[in-house]
Amino acid sequence: MSKKYRKSRLLDPEAYDALNKLKFECAADLGLTQYCKENNDHYKGDLTARENGSQGGPIGGEMVKRMIATYERNSRL
């Protein structure tokens, strides 16, 4: 199987809960909690990929910004 079909895995499996918590915090700050639930059990199969991307994209972008800011803040120590 080629690399592009391999499912990505977290280096630390315990980070899954922390990433879900960060995702919910970002969604709450952006006012998009209807697209992200704490237990992550929401069905969105009736939406198109475009609709899912427009809803989840801002959440993922904010998560990346916060992770980079945290890394930069911690690397200065």
Helices and strands as residue ranges (DSSP letters): G 3-5, H 15-30, G 33-35, H 49-75
